[in-house]
């Protein structure tokens, strides 16, 4: 995640959330496994990623 945040720079905002500390968020966004990576655009989930995905590339695809 940190590397992805560095690669996308100001094009996207990368935020980590611990679902153990924020339990209402997992069911709200349909997170059933960890890690789950959600891409939001204009306040809506536009893509959900699993570990092993090229996170930075996918974030940049949604940046514009």
N, C-alpha and C positions, 0 to 999 in steps of 0.2 A: 504494500500500500504506500509506504513512504517513497519508494522508487517511482511509482506511478504518479504520485503527487508532484515530484520533482520534474518528471518528464512533461506533464501537461501544463505546468506553470500556472499562469493566470487564465488559461483557457477553460479550466474546470476547477471545482472545489472538491477536494477529497476529504471525507470525514469518516472517522472510525467510531462505531457505537458498540458498546458491550451489551449484548442482549440480556445478560444476567443482571446487569444494573438497570436496564431499561426494558423490562419484560413486556409491557404493552405493545412495543414496536414490532416484535416478531410476528404475531398473528395479524396485526394491522397491515403489514406489507407482504404477508404470505411466506415468511421465512420459515422453512422447515428443517434446514440444515445449516451447519456452520463450517466454513465461512460462507456467507452469502454476500454478494456484492450487488448493490442496486444502483442503477444510473437514473438520475432524475433530470428532467428538463421541464422548465416552466412549472415546477411543483408536482409533476407527475412522473411515475416510474415508466421509463421507456425501454429499459432492458434490465434483466437480472442475470448476473454472471456467477459462475462457480469458480473455485480456485483452479489455477492452471490456465485461466484465460489471460490473454494479453490485455490487462486492465487499462493501461495507458492508451493503447491503440483504440480500444472501444470507447473510452472517455472522449478522446479527441474526435472520434467520428460523430459524437453527439454535441460537441462544443459549439458549433455554429448553428 
